[in-house]
Amino acid sequence: MKGRRPSSSSPAFGLLLVLVVVLGMGEVIKMGGAAPSAAQCHEERALAVTACMPVVFGKLPTPQCCERARVSHTECICPVITPKVAATIHDINRAVRLIEGCGRRVPRHFKCGSITTP
């Protein structure tokens, strides 16, 4: 499986996006200026998936994954959390635990795409 990246409908992709979204959502208030372009958003998602791949295999987020989550824009991630992607995430509480392991408090009832945190 080396070299394979999760597709946008896979459970791995969904878990990675949730991890990135919830880790990065605290930054949305702090970030000002122009919204990122479609190309920038595409690049942010690709970098996040690469940095957070160990999570898919049951490992804790790496420092690179946590850093990527801090700099990613929610406006790039949330639009791709469709009902189909959300349905692939079987344990949102696991995602929350992983995020808290990165030292970020998870806001309750935050809505991002088709996911709302507990």
Sequence and secondary structure as in RCSB ss.txt:
>XXXX:A:sequence
MKGRRPSSSSPAFGLLLVLVVVLGMGEVIKMGGAAPSAAQCHEERALAVTACMPVVFGKLPTPQCCERARVSHTE
CICPVITPKVAATIHDINRAVRLIEGCGRRVPRHFKCGSITTP
>XXXX:A:secstr
 TT    TTSHHHHHHHHHHHHHHGGGTTT  SS   HHHHHHHHHHHHHHTHHHHTT    HHHHHHHHH  HH
HHGGG  HHHHHT   HHHHHHHHHHTT    TT EETTEE  
